[in-house]
Amino acid sequence: MFRTLCDAAAVELIGRGARNERVAAAGATDLLDGPATEVSPAVRALDEGHPVHAYTGPGTEGPVQLVSVPLIGRGELYGRLLAARAHGGFSDHETATLHFAARLACMHIGHARRQAATEKIALDLQRALVAEPGRPHPNLEVASRYLPVGARALVGGDWFETVRLHFGRTLLVVGDVMGHGLEAAVDMNAYRSLLRDVASTDLAPHRVLRQLDALSAADDGRRPATCLLVRVDPARGTAVYASAGHLPPAVFSGDGPGSLLKVPVGPPLGTGVGGYEAVALPITADQTIVLYTDGLVERRGEDIDTSLARLAALRMTAGAGVSDVVDAVCSGLDAQHAEDDVAVLAARLRARTLHEATG
Protein backbone atom coordinates (compact mmCIF):
# COMPACT_ATOMS: atom_id res chain seq x y z
CA MET A 1 0.00 0.00 0.00
CA PHE A 2 2.69 2.51 1.00
CA ARG A 3 4.67 2.00 -2.22
CA THR A 4 1.81 3.41 -4.29
CA LEU A 5 0.87 6.01 -1.69
CA CYS A 6 4.20 7.67 -0.96
CA ASP A 7 7.93 7.70 -1.70
CA ALA A 8 8.98 6.90 1.86
CA ALA A 9 7.34 5.68 5.05
CA ALA A 10 8.44 4.81 8.57
CA VAL A 11 7.14 3.91 12.00
CA GLU A 12 8.87 5.45 15.00
CA LEU A 13 8.13 4.44 18.59
CA ILE A 14 8.99 6.29 21.76
CA GLY A 15 11.86 4.47 23.42
CA ARG A 16 14.09 5.05 26.40
CA GLY A 17 14.59 8.64 27.41
CA ALA A 18 11.47 9.61 25.44
CA ARG A 19 13.51 9.39 22.24
CA ASN A 20 11.88 8.22 19.03
CA GLU A 21 13.30 4.98 17.65
CA ARG A 22 12.67 4.09 14.03
CA VAL A 23 11.52 0.47 14.06
CA ALA A 24 10.47 0.12 10.41
CA ALA A 25 11.13 2.09 7.23
CA ALA A 26 10.79 1.77 3.47
CA GLY A 27 11.57 3.86 0.40
CA ALA A 28 13.74 6.99 0.20
CA THR A 29 13.95 7.50 3.96
CA ASP A 30 16.09 10.65 3.60
CA LEU A 31 12.85 12.40 2.62
CA LEU A 32 11.57 11.85 6.17
CA ASP A 33 14.26 14.02 7.73
CA GLY A 34 14.13 17.78 7.64
CA PRO A 35 17.06 20.19 7.25
CA ALA A 36 19.78 19.66 9.83
CA THR A 37 19.66 23.31 10.91
CA GLU A 38 16.12 23.14 12.27
CA VAL A 39 13.82 20.88 14.18
CA SER A 40 12.59 17.99 12.06
CA PRO A 41 9.12 18.65 10.61
CA ALA A 42 8.13 15.21 11.87
CA VAL A 43 8.98 16.22 15.42
CA ARG A 44 7.25 19.57 15.05
CA ALA A 45 4.16 17.93 13.58
CA LEU A 46 3.89 15.57 16.53
CA ASP A 47 4.55 18.20 19.17
CA GLU A 48 2.15 20.74 17.72
CA GLY A 49 -0.56 18.29 16.76
CA HIS A 50 -0.58 19.24 13.07
CA PRO A 51 -0.44 16.05 11.01
CA VAL A 52 0.48 17.51 7.60
CA HIS A 53 3.53 19.67 6.83
CA ALA A 54 5.48 20.61 3.74
CA TYR A 55 9.16 21.50 3.64
CA THR A 56 11.98 21.76 1.15
CA GLY A 57 14.16 18.74 1.75
CA PRO A 58 17.90 18.52 1.12
CA GLY A 59 18.71 17.44 -2.42
CA THR A 60 15.12 17.77 -3.65
CA GLU A 61 14.05 19.99 -6.51
CA GLY A 62 10.78 20.97 -4.92
CA PRO A 63 8.92 20.85 -1.63
CA VAL A 64 8.50 17.49 0.07
CA GLN A 65 5.08 16.77 1.46
CA LEU A 66 5.30 15.07 4.85
CA VAL A 67 2.50 13.44 6.80
CA SER A 68 3.17 12.71 10.47
CA VAL A 69 0.36 10.89 12.25
CA PRO A 70 0.64 10.34 16.03
CA LEU A 71 0.17 6.73 17.15
CA ILE A 72 -2.13 6.99 20.16
CA GLY A 73 -3.92 4.07 21.78
CA ARG A 74 -6.09 4.24 24.90
CA GLY A 75 -4.69 7.67 25.68
CA GLU A 76 -1.06 6.53 25.45
CA LEU A 77 1.30 7.98 22.86
CA TYR A 78 3.28 5.17 21.23
CA GLY A 79 5.06 7.18 18.55
CA ARG A 80 4.20 8.23 14.99
CA LEU A 81 3.65 7.08 11.44
CA LEU A 82 5.58 9.06 8.82
CA ALA A 83 4.97 9.25 5.08
CA ALA A 84 6.66 11.51 2.54
CA ARG A 85 6.15 12.34 -1.12
CA ALA A 86 8.71 14.23 -3.21
CA HIS A 87 6.37 15.23 -6.05
CA GLY A 88 2.86 16.45 -5.36
CA GLY A 89 0.84 16.55 -2.21
CA PHE A 90 -1.42 14.04 -0.47
CA SER A 91 -5.13 14.14 -1.21
CA ASP A 92 -7.70 14.07 1.57
CA HIS A 93 -8.45 10.44 0.73
CA GLU A 94 -4.77 9.49 0.90
CA THR A 95 -4.34 11.29 4.19
CA ALA A 96 -7.39 9.48 5.57
CA THR A 97 -5.85 6.18 4.45
CA LEU A 98 -2.69 6.97 6.41
CA HIS A 99 -4.74 7.80 9.49
CA PHE A 100 -6.58 4.49 9.12
CA ALA A 101 -3.27 2.64 8.86
CA ALA A 102 -2.10 4.45 12.00
CA ARG A 103 -5.18 3.32 13.91
CA LEU A 104 -4.57 -0.29 12.87
CA ALA A 105 -0.95 0.02 13.96
CA CYS A 106 -2.06 1.36 17.34
CA MET A 107 -4.34 -1.63 17.85
CA HIS A 108 -1.52 -4.09 17.16
CA ILE A 109 1.03 -2.17 19.23
CA GLY A 110 -1.37 -1.93 22.17
CA HIS A 111 -2.23 -5.63 21.99
CA ALA A 112 1.43 -6.62 21.81
CA ARG A 113 2.32 -4.47 24.82
CA ARG A 114 -0.57 -5.74 26.90
CA GLN A 115 0.36 -9.32 25.99
CA ALA A 116 3.99 -8.68 26.92
CA ALA A 117 2.93 -7.19 30.25
CA THR A 118 0.73 -10.21 31.00
CA GLU A 119 3.54 -12.60 30.10
CA LYS A 120 5.95 -10.70 32.33
CA ILE A 121 3.54 -10.92 35.27
CA ALA A 122 3.12 -14.65 34.69
CA LEU A 123 6.87 -15.20 34.39
CA ASP A 124 7.62 -13.14 37.50
CA LEU A 125 4.94 -15.03 39.43
CA GLN A 126 6.25 -18.40 38.34
CA ARG A 127 9.87 -17.51 39.07
CA ALA A 128 8.92 -16.26 42.52
CA LEU A 129 6.99 -19.43 43.29
CA VAL A 130 9.67 -21.88 42.16
CA ALA A 131 12.63 -19.89 43.45
CA GLU A 132 12.13 -20.84 47.09
CA PRO A 133 10.79 -24.36 47.65
CA GLY A 134 10.10 -25.40 51.21
CA ARG A 135 13.01 -26.48 53.38
CA PRO A 136 13.52 -30.27 53.54
CA HIS A 137 14.81 -32.03 56.63
CA PRO A 138 18.58 -31.71 57.15
CA ASN A 139 18.90 -35.44 56.50
CA LEU A 140 18.13 -34.87 52.81
CA GLU A 141 20.20 -33.02 50.21
CA VAL A 142 18.09 -31.24 47.60
CA ALA A 143 18.88 -29.27 44.44
CA SER A 144 16.56 -27.76 41.85
CA ARG A 145 16.50 -25.82 38.60
CA TYR A 146 13.81 -23.90 36.78
CA LEU A 147 14.44 -22.93 33.16
CA PRO A 148 11.68 -20.97 31.40
CA VAL A 149 11.56 -21.54 27.67
CA GLY A 150 12.15 -17.80 27.14
CA ALA A 151 11.18 -14.42 28.51
CA ARG A 152 9.21 -13.62 25.36
CA ALA A 153 7.28 -16.86 25.34
CA LEU A 154 4.14 -17.81 27.20
CA VAL A 155 5.23 -19.37 30.47
CA GLY A 156 3.81 -22.64 31.64
CA GLY A 157 2.66 -23.99 34.97
CA ASP A 158 5.77 -25.98 35.94
CA TRP A 159 6.57 -26.08 39.64
CA PHE A 160 8.34 -28.05 42.35
CA GLU A 161 8.15 -28.15 46.13
CA THR A 162 9.55 -29.85 49.21
CA VAL A 163 7.40 -30.31 52.31
CA ARG A 164 8.89 -31.23 55.68
CA LEU A 165 6.89 -33.97 57.40
CA HIS A 166 7.01 -35.66 60.80
CA PHE A 167 9.65 -38.21 61.84
CA GLY A 168 12.36 -36.80 59.57
CA ARG A 169 10.49 -37.44 56.33
CA THR A 170 10.29 -35.07 53.36
CA LEU A 171 7.75 -34.92 50.53
CA LEU A 172 9.21 -34.10 47.11
CA VAL A 173 6.81 -32.65 44.56
CA VAL A 174 6.97 -31.79 40.88
CA GLY A 175 3.92 -30.68 38.90
CA ASP A 176 2.89 -29.18 35.59
CA VAL A 177 -0.37 -27.32 34.97
CA MET A 178 -1.69 -27.83 31.45
CA GLY A 179 -1.49 -24.77 29.22
CA HIS A 180 0.52 -21.57 29.34
CA GLY A 181 0.16 -17.95 30.34
CA LEU A 182 -1.00 -16.08 33.40
CA GLU A 183 -3.93 -18.44 34.04
CA ALA A 184 -1.60 -21.45 34.15
CA ALA A 185 0.74 -19.64 36.56
CA VAL A 186 -2.18 -18.70 38.82
CA ASP A 187 -3.50 -22.28 38.81
CA MET A 188 0.00 -23.52 39.57
CA ASN A 189 0.04 -21.31 42.66
CA ALA A 190 -3.35 -22.70 43.70
CA TYR A 191 -2.17 -26.31 43.35
CA ARG A 192 0.99 -25.59 45.28
CA SER A 193 -0.84 -23.91 48.16
CA LEU A 194 -3.44 -26.67 48.26
CA LEU A 195 -0.76 -29.34 48.29
CA ARG A 196 0.98 -27.78 51.29
CA ASP A 197 -2.27 -27.84 53.24
CA VAL A 198 -3.15 -31.43 52.34
CA ALA A 199 0.41 -32.73 52.81
CA SER A 200 0.56 -31.25 56.31
CA THR A 201 -2.04 -33.84 57.39
CA ASP A 202 0.65 -36.51 56.84
CA LEU A 203 -1.44 -38.61 54.47
CA ALA A 204 0.22 -41.21 52.26
CA PRO A 205 1.26 -39.80 48.84
CA HIS A 206 -1.54 -41.49 46.89
CA ARG A 207 -4.09 -40.18 49.39
CA VAL A 208 -2.65 -36.69 49.02
CA LEU A 209 -3.24 -36.94 45.27
CA ARG A 210 -6.77 -38.20 45.88
CA GLN A 211 -7.55 -35.16 48.04
CA LEU A 212 -5.96 -32.75 45.57
CA ASP A 213 -7.91 -34.26 42.70
CA ALA A 214 -11.25 -34.02 44.50
CA LEU A 215 -10.69 -30.45 45.68
CA SER A 216 -9.43 -29.27 42.29
CA ALA A 217 -12.25 -30.95 40.37
CA ALA A 218 -14.73 -28.93 42.43
CA ASP A 219 -13.30 -25.75 40.87
CA ASP A 220 -14.65 -25.64 37.31
CA GLY A 221 -12.20 -22.95 36.27
CA ARG A 222 -9.04 -24.74 37.33
CA ARG A 223 -6.90 -26.42 34.71
CA PRO A 224 -5.83 -30.05 35.10
CA ALA A 225 -2.27 -30.73 36.19
CA THR A 226 0.13 -33.63 36.32
CA CYS A 227 1.96 -34.24 39.59
CA LEU A 228 4.55 -36.62 41.03
CA LEU A 229 4.99 -37.11 44.78
CA VAL A 230 7.87 -38.85 46.54
CA ARG A 231 7.85 -39.25 50.32
CA VAL A 232 11.41 -39.94 51.43
CA ASP A 233 12.00 -41.63 54.79
CA PRO A 234 15.77 -41.55 55.44
CA ALA A 235 15.50 -43.44 58.74
CA ARG A 236 13.95 -46.45 57.00
CA GLY A 237 15.77 -46.03 53.70
CA THR A 238 12.55 -45.99 51.69
CA ALA A 239 10.80 -43.70 49.24
CA VAL A 240 7.07 -43.89 48.48
CA TYR A 241 6.02 -42.74 44.99
CA ALA A 242 2.62 -41.71 43.61
CA SER A 243 1.88 -40.16 40.21
CA ALA A 244 -0.99 -38.20 38.71
CA GLY A 245 -0.31 -38.47 35.01
CA HIS A 246 3.33 -37.47 35.40
CA LEU A 247 6.48 -38.84 33.76
CA PRO A 248 8.47 -41.41 35.79
CA PRO A 249 11.28 -40.35 38.12
CA ALA A 250 14.87 -41.26 37.32
CA VAL A 251 17.47 -42.60 39.74
CA PHE A 252 21.24 -42.31 39.30
CA SER A 253 23.80 -44.30 41.30
CA GLY A 254 27.54 -43.69 41.23
CA ASP A 255 29.01 -43.33 37.74
CA GLY A 256 26.71 -45.84 36.03
CA PRO A 257 23.69 -45.09 33.82
CA GLY A 258 20.42 -44.08 35.37
CA SER A 259 17.14 -45.96 35.51
CA LEU A 260 13.48 -45.02 35.26
CA LEU A 261 11.33 -46.19 38.16
CA LYS A 262 8.07 -47.99 37.50
CA VAL A 263 5.47 -45.95 39.35
CA PRO A 264 1.69 -46.53 39.04
CA VAL A 265 0.26 -43.63 37.05
CA GLY A 266 -3.20 -42.24 37.81
CA PRO A 267 -5.12 -39.53 35.93
CA PRO A 268 -4.08 -35.85 36.08
CA LEU A 269 -5.31 -33.78 38.99
CA GLY A 270 -8.55 -31.88 38.53
CA THR A 271 -10.30 -34.59 36.52
CA GLY A 272 -12.19 -35.98 39.51
CA VAL A 273 -11.51 -39.55 38.37
CA GLY A 274 -9.26 -40.59 41.25
CA GLY A 275 -7.73 -44.06 41.37
CA TYR A 276 -4.21 -43.28 42.59
CA GLU A 277 -1.78 -45.89 43.86
CA ALA A 278 1.57 -45.76 45.61
CA VAL A 279 4.70 -47.89 45.49
CA ALA A 280 7.45 -48.06 48.12
CA LEU A 281 11.02 -48.63 46.95
CA PRO A 282 14.32 -48.77 48.83
CA ILE A 283 16.74 -45.87 48.57
CA THR A 284 20.43 -45.82 49.45
CA ALA A 285 22.82 -42.99 50.21
CA ASP A 286 24.54 -43.27 46.81
CA GLN A 287 21.29 -42.83 44.85
CA THR A 288 19.97 -39.52 43.54
CA ILE A 289 16.25 -39.27 42.76
CA VAL A 290 15.49 -36.89 39.88
CA LEU A 291 12.00 -35.50 39.29
CA TYR A 292 11.31 -33.31 36.26
CA THR A 293 8.63 -31.84 34.01
CA ASP A 294 8.05 -32.90 30.41
CA GLY A 295 9.95 -29.95 28.95
CA LEU A 296 13.20 -31.66 29.95
CA VAL A 297 12.72 -34.73 27.77
CA GLU A 298 10.03 -34.08 25.16
CA ARG A 299 11.22 -33.15 21.68
CA ARG A 300 9.05 -32.41 18.67
CA GLY A 301 8.72 -35.41 16.38
CA GLU A 302 10.37 -37.80 18.85
CA ASP A 303 8.66 -40.68 20.61
CA ILE A 304 8.48 -40.14 24.38
CA ASP A 305 10.07 -43.55 25.04
CA THR A 306 13.10 -42.46 23.03
CA SER A 307 13.27 -39.23 25.00
CA LEU A 308 13.09 -41.04 28.33
CA ALA A 309 15.72 -43.56 27.24
CA ARG A 310 18.08 -40.67 26.53
CA LEU A 311 17.61 -39.46 30.10
CA ALA A 312 18.23 -42.89 31.59
CA ALA A 313 21.38 -43.34 29.49
CA LEU A 314 23.11 -40.37 31.11
CA ARG A 315 26.12 -41.17 33.27
CA MET A 316 27.13 -39.11 36.27
CA THR A 317 30.67 -38.35 37.37
CA ALA A 318 31.79 -40.39 40.35
CA GLY A 319 31.38 -38.35 43.52
CA ALA A 320 29.06 -35.81 41.87
CA GLY A 321 26.93 -33.83 44.30
CA VAL A 322 23.18 -33.42 43.99
CA SER A 323 23.55 -30.04 42.32
CA ASP A 324 26.09 -31.56 39.92
CA VAL A 325 23.57 -34.23 38.98
CA VAL A 326 20.96 -31.59 38.17
CA ASP A 327 23.49 -29.69 36.05
CA ALA A 328 24.48 -32.88 34.23
CA VAL A 329 20.85 -33.76 33.51
CA CYS A 330 20.06 -30.28 32.19
CA SER A 331 23.25 -30.20 30.12
CA GLY A 332 22.92 -33.75 28.81
CA LEU A 333 19.39 -33.10 27.56
CA ASP A 334 20.14 -29.54 26.36
CA ALA A 335 17.49 -28.04 28.62
CA GLN A 336 18.61 -24.52 27.69
CA HIS A 337 17.10 -25.06 24.23
CA ALA A 338 13.99 -26.97 25.31
CA GLU A 339 10.69 -26.23 23.60
CA ASP A 340 8.84 -25.92 26.91
CA ASP A 341 9.59 -24.82 30.45
CA VAL A 342 11.81 -27.16 32.44
CA ALA A 343 11.66 -27.85 36.17
CA VAL A 344 14.03 -30.33 37.81
CA LEU A 345 14.16 -31.42 41.46
CA ALA A 346 16.76 -33.88 42.77
CA ALA A 347 17.30 -35.37 46.23
CA ARG A 348 19.76 -37.68 47.96
CA LEU A 349 20.07 -39.04 51.49
CA ARG A 350 22.92 -37.61 53.49
CA ALA A 351 25.45 -40.38 54.06
CA ARG A 352 25.33 -40.01 57.85
CA THR A 353 21.57 -40.55 58.00
CA LEU A 354 21.46 -44.32 57.56
CA HIS A 355 24.52 -44.81 59.77
CA GLU A 356 22.92 -42.83 62.59
CA ALA A 357 19.61 -44.64 62.15
CA THR A 358 21.26 -48.05 62.52
CA GLY A 359 23.95 -47.08 65.04
N, C-alpha and C positions, 0 to 999 in steps of 0.2 A: 504493500500500500504506500509506504513512504517513498519508494523509488519514483513513483509517478506523481507524488504530491509535492515533493521538495527535492532540493539538491543535497541536503544534509539534515541529519536528525540525530538526537542524542537524548539519553535519560540520565539525569544527575540526581543523586540522592544525598541528603544531608548526612555527613559522617561525623567522625570525632572532631571536636572543637568547632562544631557548627559549620564545617567546611563542606562545600559541595564536591562529591566524588562522582566522576563520570563512569557509569557502570556499563553503558552500552552506547555505541555510536555507529553511524553508517554514512557513506557519502563523503563529500568534501568538507570535512569537519572544521577546516580553518575558517569557513564561513560563519561558524557559530561563535567565534571570538571577535570581540570588538577591538578597536585600536588600543595599542598598549599604553597610550598616554592618558586614557580615561577609563572610568569604570565600565566594565562589560555591559552592553545593553541587556544581556540576559539577566545579569544581577540586578540592574536597575528595574527591569520589567517585573521581576519577582518582588523586590522591595516595595515598589510603588503600586503594585497591583494592576499595572497596565499590561495586558497580555501581548499586544502587537506593537513592534517598534521597527523603524527603518533606520539604517545607518550606512555609511559608505565604508565598506570593508577594505582592508589592505590588499592591493593587487587586483581589485575588481574595477571594471570599467564604469559601473553604475552603482546605484544604491542596492544594498542587500536587504531584503525583507526578512525580518526575524520574528518568529512567533515563540513566545515563552509562556507556557501554561503551568501554573503551580499544580503540584500533585498533593492534594489534600484529601485525607480520608478520616472520617469521624472526628473532625476538628484538629487533626494532627497533620502538620506539614512534613511530607516525606522528601520533597525535592521539586524537580520541574522537568517538563518535557520541552525540548527545544527542536525547532524546525526552521530551516533557512532556505531561501530561494534567491539565486543571483540575478535572475531576469524576470521581472514582473512580480506583482504582488499576489497575496492570497485572497481568494474570493471569500465571501461570507460562508458559503457552503464548505469550502476547504478548511476554513478556520473552525467551523463547527465540528468537522470530522476530527480535527486534532484534539479538540476538547473532549469529544467522545472517547478517543483513544486514551486520553489522560485519565478519564474516569475509570475505564477498564483497567488501566495500569494500577490505579489506586486500589481497586478491589483486590487485585492479585497481590500487591505489596502488603496490604493490610492483613489478608488471609495468611500469607507466609509468615508475617511477624507474629501474629497471634498463635499460629501453629508452633513456631519456634519457642515462644514464651511458654506454651503448654508443655512442650517436650522438655524444656529446661527445668520446669517445676517437677515434672515426673522423674527426671534423671537425678535432680538434687534430693528428692524424697527417697528414691531407691538407694542412692549412695549413702544417705544418712542412716537408713534402716539396716543396711548390710555392713556398715563400717564398724559397728560395735556390737557383735553378738554377745550373748550373756557369758558370764565367766564360768568355765567348767571347774570341777574339783581339781585341786592341785595334783591329784594322782593321775591326771590325764593331760598329755601334751596335745595342743590343738593349733592348727594353722588354716588360714582361709584366704581366698582370692575372689574378687569380683571384677569382671572385665566386661563393661558395656560394649556393645557392638560398635558404638560411635556416638559422639555427642550430637550429631546431626540426625541420628536415626531415632525412630520410636523405641523407647526403652521397653523392656519386658517386665515380667513380674517375678524374676528370679530372686531367691532369698535363701539365707541359711541362718541357723540359730543353734545355740547350746543352752541347755536348761539344767541347772544343778538340782539334783534330786537327793532324797535321804540316803543314808548308809553309803556315802561315797560314790554314788552312781551319777552318771551324766547322760542326758538325752541329746543326741546329735540329730539335727534336722536340716534337710534341704528340700526346697519346694519350688514350684514354677507355676505361676498363674497363667492360664491360657490367654493369649492376646498380647497387645502392646499398648503403650500410651499411658496417660494419667490414670485412666480407670483401672488398668492392670496394676499400677503401682499402689493405688489406694486399696484395692482388694488384697494385694499382697500384705499390706500393713494390717488389714483386718484379720487375715489368716494368722499372721504372726502373733498378734495380740491374743487372739482366741486360743492359739496353741499354748501359749504361756499359762493361761488360766487353766486349761484342761490338764496340761502336764503337771501342774502343781498338785493335783489330786493324787499323783503317784499311781495312775492306772498303767496297766501293761500297754506297750506301744500299739498293738492292734485295737485295743479299746479306746485309746486316745484318738486314733483315726476314725473309729466308729462315731465318737462324740463330735469330732470336727465335721464329719460328713453330715450328720443329722442337723447340727446347728447351722451349717452353711447352706444346706438345701432349703432351709426355712426362709432364707433371704433370696427372693426371686431375682434381685438385681446383681447378685454376686456371681462372678465367673468361676467355673470349675478350676481346680488346680491339682497338679500331681504333687506327691509328697513322700519322702522316705524318712523313716524314723529308725534310729539305732540307740538302744539303751545299753550303755557300757557299764559293766560291773567289774571294776578292777580287782576287788577282793576275791571274787569267785572266778575271775578269768573268763567271763562270758560276755557275749554281746547278743542282744535280742533285736531282730530286724522285723519291720513291718512296712509294706509299701502300698501306696495308693496311686497306682498307675505310673510309677516312677521307674527310671532305668536302674539296673542292678548296681550295687556298690562294688568297688574293686578293692582287693587287698594285695599289698606288696610286702614281701619278706626278704630281707637281706638284699643281695645283688641279683636274685633270680627274676624271672618274669612274674607278672602279676596274675591274678585270677579273678574271675567274676563270680560273686556269690549267688547261689540260687535262693532267691527270696520269693515267697508267695506274693503275687501281685493282685491287689483288689482294684476296684474302679476308682477314678479320680474323685477327689473331694468335691462336695457340692452337688453330686448327682442324686444323693439320697438312696442309693442302691445298697450300700453297706457290703458285708461279706468279707471283712478283712481278717487275715491270719498272721501269725507271728512264727518266727523260727529262731531258736537259740543256738548259737555256734560258739565254739571256744575261740579265745583270742590270747595271743602270747605277746610278750614285751617286744619282740622283734617284728611284729606285724603293724602295718599302717593301713587303717581303713580310709578309703577315699570315696566321698559322696560328691555328686556333681549334677549339674543340670544338662539338658540335652544339647545346648549350644556347644559344649565341649567336644562332643563326638559326632554329631550329625553333620553330614556334608551333602550338598545337593547332588542328586543322581547316584548316591551311594547307598547300598543296603545297610540297614542299621546293624546287622550282625557283623558286617565287615568293619564298620566303624568301632564297634565294641571290641572286636578282636584286636584292632590296632592299639586300643588302650591297654588291654591285657598283655600285649606283647612287649610293653615298655619294661626296661630294666633300670633299676635304681643303682646308684653308686653305693658300695658298701660303706656303712656308717653314716649314710645320709640322714639328716634330721627331718622332722615332719615338714618344716617349711621348705626344705630342699626337695622333698617328694612332691609337694604342690607345684613348685617351680618346674620340676622335671616333667610332670604331667602336662602342665600348660604349654611348656616348650615343645614337648614331644608331639603334641596334637595341634600345634600352631594356633593356640587359643587367641592370640593377638589378631588373627585374621579370620576369626569365626564369623559365621553368617548370623549368629544370634548371640544374645547375652550369655555370659559364662559365669557360673558360680561354682566354686570348689571348696569343700570342707574336708579336712583330713585330721585324723586323731590316732594317737598311739599311747599305750600304757607307759607310764614311767617305770623304768627298770626296777626301782626299789619297791614298787607297789606289791608285786607278787611275793617278793622275798619277805617283806614285812608281814604280809598276810599269813604266810606259812611259818614264820619264825617263832 
